[in-house]
Every structure is written in structure tokens, then in C-alpha cells.
Amino acid sequence: AIICSIGLAPINDASANEGTAITEVATLEHDLGLGQDNSLVQVDADTYALAYTGVDGDGFISTFDIAADGTTITEVATLEHDTDNGTFNSLVQVDSDTYALAYTGTGQDGFISTFTISSSGVITAVRTQSLGNNLEHDTLQGYYNSLVQVDSDTYALAYQGDFADGFISTFDIAADGTTITEVATLEHDTDDGTFNSLVQVDSDTYALAYSGSGDDGFISTFTIDTFVATT
């Protein structure tokens, strides 16, 4: 039998194979002591900021220049922003050169600190434990932080609070990082709320994936009214 395939489009082998090859380009061991609870964000085209837990469990922010093709990774600067504890980090951009960090600090409590980071990678503490002026938003516990931007000055944080319960809190953070104000808190899970990952769904809706009762997997949704949150 003769099978005619006239008019059929050829299979694009290149497209079919996309994503099948992963090649490591470069590696930098930036901390020889400890490097846990990492949260990495982009500062500009080739500059990146990393919040992490370093030696003695302290909190660090480091900046790096990373070439567009990944061939070079160069550490630029490092700031030890918390000399007691700095775990469960979640770092977000506030404006062009300001960044906010939600993390677990002294006494395993929940803290938010702010920094400025220039396009050249210079880090300046604005409100930090090292300066003695950051915000301790939960005096009992603040684990498994996931911080996202709601609008120009409002931020939502999912975290594990007292009795390992799940909480969502909102904060107003000034564009220059000089003021941090807690606005509202919702205890959304009275059994467990760990390993949080919070994302925006639309202009006022947010989805949270987390580990809840029995360590099972849950997804919950929330609305956050920007008018109420910024009042």
C-alpha cells in the first residue's frame, strides 16, 4: 500500500526537543560557612540580591553581578543585617532601589526589615536589627515567610505564627523603606500553616499553597482590599 502524506506539516524536531538539555554554566561558592533559607531577587539587568541565613544563623544580604549568558558570577557586597538570627527569608522589591525582607529573627519572632540596593550592588540598611529599628510584627513566632506586593505601598505576608497556625498579614511600606506599618492580620488556618508560597491571582485576589492539617497540601484564596489595606 502507498501512503500519501502530501500537505501534512513536517514535525518540528527542534521544538519537540526544547527544554531537554540543561547545562550548568558557572558556580560561585559565595559563603564558605553557611548558606540556607535563600531568597534571590533581581535588582537590574545584571545585579541580583540574595537574602540568606549565614554563619551562626545570622541574617545576611549579598549582591552579585551575573552576566546575561551566565558565564560570570561576581559577589559585590555583603551586609550582616541581623546579628542574632535570620531564617525563613522572603525578599521583595519595593521600588527602584528599595527592598523589604520578611524573616524569622530574635526569639523566632517575625520581623520585616528594609534596605536600599544601588544598581552597582551597594547595600544600605534602612530599617534593620543591626540598626535597632526594624518591625517586629509577631512577638510569638514568624516562620515560613512568603511576602508579595499588593500595590505601590502595600504588602501581604503569609507565615506560620503562634501554635504553628497559618496567618496572613498586610503592611504599608514606604517607597524609601523608612516606615513599615502593620495594617491587618487574618488567622486563616487554626491547625497548621507551614511551607508557604503566596502569589497574586488578579488585582485583589491571592492564592496561598501551604502545608496544613496532617502535613497535607492545601491551597487557599484571599481577597485583599487595597483601599482598606492602605487606609
RODO-2510 file (C-alpha; in nm, 4 decimals, decimal comma):
residues 231
     n   res          X          Y          Z
     1     a     0,0000     0,0000     0,0000
     2     i     0,1144     0,3565    -0,0731
     3     i     0,0527     0,6149     0,1972
     4     c     0,0350     0,9707     0,0714
     5     s     0,1423     1,2465     0,3114
     6     i     0,1181     1,5398     0,0740
     7     g     0,0014     1,8514     0,2568
     8     l     0,0927     1,7344     0,6054
     9     a     0,3134     1,9726     0,8010
    10     p     0,6535     1,8281     0,8951
    11     i     0,7296     1,7637     1,2590
    12     n     0,9472     2,0362     1,4054
    13     d     1,2109     1,8267     1,5785
    14     a     1,3770     2,1358     1,7294
    15     s     1,0549     2,2448     1,9007
    16     a     0,9794     1,8914     2,0141
    17     n     1,3147     1,8752     2,1880
    18     e     1,3050     2,2171     2,3549
    19     g     1,3895     2,2049     2,7239
    20     t     1,5521     1,8620     2,7104
    21     a     1,9075     1,9920     2,7581
    22     i     2,0167     2,1554     3,0850
    23     t     2,3778     2,2697     3,1052
    24     e     2,5442     2,4164     3,4119
    25     v     2,7358     2,7278     3,3088
    26     a     2,9037     2,8633     3,6230
    27     t     2,9044     2,8219     4,0018
    28     l     3,0183     3,0551     4,2786
    29     e     3,0582     2,9392     4,6398
    30     h     2,9798     3,2766     4,7931
    31     d     2,9711     3,1716     5,1611
    32     l     3,2141     2,9140     5,2985
    33     g     3,0337     2,8861     5,6339
    34     l     2,6587     2,8519     5,5747
    35     g     2,4006     2,9468     5,3140
    36     q     2,0429     2,8472     5,3981
    37     d     1,6884     2,9841     5,3553
    38     n     1,7767     3,1666     5,0334
    39     s     1,5592     3,4321     4,8662
    40     l     1,7005     3,5815     4,5433
    41     v     1,5635     3,8842     4,3521
    42     q     1,6766     4,0846     4,0500
    43     v     1,7978     4,4415     4,1085
    44     d     1,8763     4,5452     3,7496
    45     a     1,9876     4,3865     3,4225
    46     d     2,2902     4,2147     3,5739
    47     t     2,2665     4,2729     3,9508
    48     y     2,0941     4,0373     4,1960
    49     a     2,0304     4,0494     4,5710
    50     l     2,0252     3,7447     4,7964
    51     a     1,8839     3,7205     5,1492
    52     y     2,0104     3,4136     5,3321
    53     t     2,0988     3,2571     5,6663
    54     g     2,4739     3,2617     5,7194
    55     v     2,7235     3,1718     5,9893
    56     d     2,5768     3,1346     6,3401
    57     g     2,2264     3,1548     6,1908
    58     d     2,2648     3,5295     6,1341
    59     g     2,0860     3,7232     5,8602
    60     f     2,2794     3,8397     5,5533
    61     i     2,2097     4,0286     5,2312
    62     s     2,4601     3,9873     4,9474
    63     t     2,4649     4,1286     4,5951
    64     f     2,6085     3,9734     4,2811
    65     d     2,6780     4,0652     3,9216
    66     i     2,5657     3,7832     3,6921
    67     a     2,6405     3,8029     3,3204
    68     a     2,3430     3,7692     3,0842
    69     d     2,4860     3,4433     2,9479
    70     g     2,5615     3,3162     3,2990
    71     t     2,9350     3,2767     3,2358
    72     t     3,0415     3,5002     3,5269
    73     i     2,9072     3,5398     3,8820
    74     t     3,0808     3,8039     4,0939
    75     e     2,9978     3,8896     4,4542
    76     v     2,9767     4,2669     4,5003
    77     a     2,8823     4,3390     4,8625
    78     t     2,7521     4,1756     5,1811
    79     l     2,5604     4,3199     5,4768
    80     e     2,5017     4,1298     5,8013
    81     h     2,1643     4,2843     5,8839
    82     d     2,0748     4,0647     6,1850
    83     t     2,3462     3,9514     6,4256
    84     d     2,1155     3,7170     6,6187
    85     n     1,9024     3,5224     6,3716
    86     g     1,7914     3,5466     6,0106
    87     t     1,5952     3,2481     5,8814
    88     f     1,2924     3,1742     5,6581
    89     n     1,3735     3,4701     5,4310
    90     s     1,1408     3,6275     5,1750
    91     l     1,2854     3,9286     4,9890
    92     v     1,0821     4,1569     4,7575
    93     q     1,1423     4,4802     4,5668
    94     v     0,9610     4,7902     4,6958
    95     d     1,0727     5,0478     4,4395
    96     s     1,3687     5,1016     4,2063
    97     d     1,6281     5,0743     4,4827
    98     t     1,4387     4,9703     4,7978
    99     y     1,3795     4,6129     4,9190
   100     a     1,1805     4,4587     5,2044
   101     l     1,2661     4,1357     5,3822
   102     a     1,0308     3,9230     5,5913
   103     y     1,2198     3,6765     5,8085
   104     t     1,2448     3,4964     6,1421
   105     g     1,4641     3,6858     6,3857
   106     t     1,5368     3,7032     6,7574
   107     g     1,3294     3,4613     6,9673
   108     q     1,1974     3,3036     6,6439
   109     d     0,9670     3,6060     6,6123
   110     g     0,8506     3,7614     6,2868
   111     f     1,0372     4,0661     6,1539
   112     i     1,0361     4,2941     5,8487
   113     s     1,3445     4,4936     5,7516
   114     t     1,4179     4,7302     5,4637
   115     f     1,7287     4,8121     5,2610
   116     t     1,8364     5,0189     4,9648
   117     i     2,0433     4,8496     4,6980
   118     s     2,2018     5,0613     4,4259
   119     s     2,2351     4,9472     4,0644
   120     s     2,6047     4,8859     4,1372
   121     g     2,5121     4,6480     4,4214
   122     v     2,5879     4,8698     4,7234
   123     i     2,3636     4,7708     5,0185
   124     t     2,2483     5,0244     5,2780
   125     a     2,0452     4,9310     5,5879
   126     v     1,7312     5,1438     5,6302
   127     r     1,5312     4,9636     5,8984
   128     t     1,7144     4,6570     6,0311
   129     q     1,8001     4,4710     6,3503
   130     s     2,1573     4,5935     6,3110
   131     l     2,0242     4,9494     6,3345
   132     g     1,7702     4,8584     6,6029
   133     n     1,4725     4,9983     6,4118
   134     n     1,3070     4,7183     6,2122
   135     l     0,9486     4,5994     6,2678
   136     e     0,8787     4,3011     6,4937
   137     h     0,5307     4,2214     6,3631
   138     d     0,4781     3,8948     6,5550
   139     t     0,6247     3,8617     6,9052
   140     l     0,5440     3,4904     6,9330
   141     q     0,6570     3,3245     6,6089
   142     g     0,7155     3,4045     6,2428
   143     y     0,8228     3,1053     6,0303
   144     y     0,7909     3,0076     5,6613
   145     n     0,7540     3,3615     5,5264
   146     s     0,6208     3,4433     5,1807
   147     l     0,5969     3,8175     5,1048
   148     v     0,4293     3,9697     4,7952
   149     q     0,3427     4,3195     4,6767
   150     v    -0,0266     4,4188     4,6775
   151     d     0,0022     4,7747     4,5428
   152     s     0,2553     5,0591     4,5405
   153     d     0,2938     5,0636     4,9187
   154     t     0,1033     4,7590     5,0492
   155     y     0,2481     4,4097     5,1012
   156     a     0,0949     4,0796     5,2096
   157     l     0,2800     3,8200     5,4137
   158     a     0,1864     3,4552     5,4615
   159     y     0,3632     3,2942     5,7564
   160     q     0,3376     3,0380     6,0348
   161     g     0,2595     3,2043     6,3657
   162     d     0,1755     3,1013     6,7203
   163     f     0,0842     2,7322     6,7749
   164     a     0,2062     2,6693     6,4164
   165     d    -0,1152     2,8264     6,2804
   166     g    -0,1397     2,9946     5,9413
   167     f    -0,1560     3,3742     5,9194
   168     i    -0,1856     3,6427     5,6508
   169     s    -0,0798     3,9957     5,7471
   170     t    -0,0682     4,3180     5,5457
   171     f     0,1771     4,6053     5,5810
   172     d     0,2265     4,9543     5,4447
   173     i     0,5911     5,0073     5,3475
   174     a     0,7071     5,3484     5,2274
   175     a     0,8790     5,3640     4,8893
   176     d     1,2061     5,4617     5,0575
   177     g     1,1670     5,1911     5,3246
   178     t     1,1706     5,4372     5,6160
   179     t     0,8299     5,3356     5,7544
   180     i     0,6780     4,9886     5,7993
   181     t     0,3267     4,9685     5,9458
   182     e     0,1203     4,6560     6,0096
   183     v    -0,2362     4,7032     5,8832
   184     a    -0,4358     4,3815     5,9317
   185     t    -0,3963     4,0134     6,0217
   186     l    -0,6082     3,7061     5,9411
   187     e    -0,5559     3,3700     6,1089
   188     h    -0,6635     3,1551     5,8142
   189     d    -0,5729     2,8093     5,9493
   190     t    -0,6054     2,7270     6,3197
   191     d    -0,4320     2,3906     6,2846
   192     d    -0,1165     2,4390     6,0784
   193     g     0,0312     2,6781     5,8210
   194     t     0,3826     2,5871     5,7056
   195     f     0,5915     2,5956     5,3853
   196     n     0,4005     2,8951     5,2470
   197     s     0,4028     3,0203     4,8885
   198     l     0,1810     3,3241     4,8206
   199     v     0,1069     3,4593     4,4698
   200     q    -0,1171     3,7255     4,3175
   201     v    -0,4123     3,5991     4,1103
   202     d    -0,5607     3,9313     3,9983
   203     s    -0,5807     4,2901     4,1235
   204     d    -0,7177     4,1949     4,4667
   205     t    -0,7073     3,8129     4,4829
   206     y    -0,4228     3,5995     4,6176
   207     a    -0,3604     3,2254     4,6299
   208     l    -0,1627     3,0502     4,9006
   209     a    -0,0156     2,6997     4,8764
   210     y     0,0880     2,5612     5,2124
   211     s     0,1140     2,2564     5,4355
   212     g    -0,1858     2,2297     5,6649
   213     s    -0,3512     1,9709     5,8867
   214     g    -0,1666     1,6368     5,8900
   215     d     0,1077     1,7968     5,6802
   216     d    -0,1301     1,7654     5,3839
   217     g    -0,1195     2,0044     5,0882
   218     f    -0,3691     2,2916     5,0749
   219     i    -0,4431     2,5892     4,8507
   220     s    -0,6474     2,8790     4,9885
   221     t    -0,7543     3,2056     4,8251
   222     f    -0,7985     3,5504     4,9750
   223     t    -0,9034     3,8973     4,8659
   224     i    -0,7075     4,1959     4,9928
   225     d    -0,8813     4,5301     4,9517
   226     t    -0,6156     4,7854     4,8605
   227     f    -0,8316     5,0740     4,9852
   228     v    -0,8732     4,9147     5,3283
   229     a    -0,5123     4,7952     5,3368
   230     t    -0,3718     5,1420     5,2670
   231     t    -0,6016     5,3419     5,4939
***
